[in-house]
Every structure is written in C-alpha cells, then in structure tokens.
Amino acid sequence: MNGLIIRFVCYGIFGWCVEVIWTAVTRKISGVARDWRLQGFTCLWMFPIYGLAVLLYEPLHNAVQARAWPLRALLYAMGIMSVEYATGRALRRLTGACPWDYSQRARWHIHGLVRLEYAPAWAALGLLMERLHDFLVRLTPCIRRALS
C-alpha cells in the first residue's frame, strides 16, 4: 500500500480524535455541557479534510523544519486557517452548509468559516503535528509490511 494513503488515513483518524476531544472540552468549559459527560463530535466530511495534511502539511513541515519555532507556528496557523476557509467555502458550495459555521458563535470570524481567536490553537497543533509527521514517516514502512 502506498505510504501517502497510509498517512492520509492516519491524519484523518488523528484529526477526528482531536476534534472530538476539542469539542467535548470546549463545550464543558463554556457551560454548554452541564452534566458529567464529556461528549464531543465531528463530521464525516472532516476525515478527508484532515487527511489532506499528507499533501499540504507534510511539504510545509519539510520546507520549514530548520526555521525557528515561532515562524513555523505562524506558518502552520496561517496554513491551517487557509485550508479551513477553503474547505468550508467548498462545502458551502457543494452542500449549502458548512459544519463549523462560526458566524453566530464568534466575535472575530471570516465569513463564519475561520475563527481568528483560534490562531494560537492552530499554531500549537501545527507544532504538535511535527512530531506526528516524523512518527508517521518512521511508522509507514512497518504498516506497509503488516498490510502486505
């Protein structure tokens, strides 16, 4: 199996997991969830969007990995927000709605598709994904052997 496909699936699963945790924790902190359950959610559309990291994030990481971490964090945040905007806009055109419409919930948003106050979280996620990318590059041959 192709290494890109393996990492596409891994990024998709990782993204789903992070989003479920993120939505559960933010709903609890904001008071939306009022009981003891920690319930998060995601959307099926998100799997291929997160999987795109293999084509969009990995080349960026490879190009900037020798740079200082603040610059890398800034580039990751800008890249993630650009992908969030583009995919949200595409989903609106295809389906008539975007699963993460921020227009009613956020003070600083761009067309309801990107929350500017999330930039620090996206920067931190981008730096965390450096470790994930390096791990997946080492793990991919093992997965390929296991699947053959």
N, C-alpha and C positions, 0 to 999 in steps of 0.2 A: 504494500500500500504506500502511496505517495506520502512523503513527510509533510507536505503542505496540508494535505487532507487530515492527517492525524492531528496536527497543531490547530487547524481550523476547528475541529471537534473539541479539542481541549480548551481553546479560548471560548468557544460557545458555552461549554459547561461551566467554566470558571466565571464567565460573565453572568450567567443565570444565577449561580450561587451568590456572587457578590451583590447582585441586585435584590435578591430575596432577603438577604441579611440587611442591606441598606434600608429597604422599605420597611422591614419589621422594626428596626431600631429607630428610624426617624418617626414612624407612626407612634411608637411608645413614648419617645421623648416629647413629641409635640402634643401629646394628650389625646390623639385620635383614638388610639387603642387604650381602653380604660380597664381592661381586665389583666390577668396574669399571663395570658398567652402572648407569645411573640410570633405574630403572623405576618409574613412578608409575601410578596407576589412578584410576578414577572409576566411577560407576554411572549407568546410563541415567536413573534416577529424578531425578538431580541436575539435569539440564537444565531441566525446568520449575520446579524449586525455585529455581535461580539466576535463571531468567527472571522470577520474581516480584519481583525487585528493581525492575522498572519500575513496579510497583503499590505496593510497600512502601517501598523505599529512596528513590526519587526524591521523593515527597512529604515524607519526613522531611528529606532534604537541603535541599529548598526552604524548609522551615519553620525550619531551624536554621542556615543558612549564614552568617548575620550574627553568630552567637554565637562565643565563644572556642573555640579548637580542643580544649582538654581536655574541655569539656562536650560538644561534638559527638562526640568519640571515645568518651566514656562512653555517650552515647545510641546510637551505632552498635553498640557492643559488646552493649549490652542488647537492642537490636532484633534483631541477628543471632542471638544466643543464644536469644531468644524464638522466632524463626522456626525455628531448628534444632530446638528442643524440640517445637514444634507439628507440624512436618512429620515428624519422627522418630516421634512418637506416632501420627500419622495413618498412616504407612507400616506401623508395627507392627500397627495395627488392620486395615489392608487386606490386608497380605501375610503377617503373622505374624512379620516380622523388620524390623530397621532396618539399613541398610547400614553405619552407623557406630556400632555398639554399643560404647560405651566402658566398660561395666561391668567387664570383665576387664583393661582396659589402663590405667585411670586411677585415681588416688587420690581426686581430687575431681571427682565427676561427679554429675549429677542424673538418676536413673533410667537411667543409661547413655546418655542422649541428648545431654547437654551436658557438655563438659569445662570446668570453671571456670578452669583454668590457661591456656586458650586466649583468655581475655578480652583480653589485650593484643594478640594477633594479630588478633582481630576488630576491635578499635579501630583498629589501623593499617590494616587492609583497608578499613574504613569511610571513613577519611580519604583513602586512595588512590582509592576509588570516587568521591569528589567530582570528581576530575579526569576520570575515565572518564565520569561522568554529563554534565559540562559538554561534553566532547568529543562524546559521542553526540548531544546536543541540537543541536550545530552540524553534525554529520555526517548526521543523519537526512534533511534535505531533499535532500542530494546522493544518498543511497542511494535515496530515493523517486523522484527524477528518473531515476536509472540503471535502475530496475526498471520504469519506465512506458514 
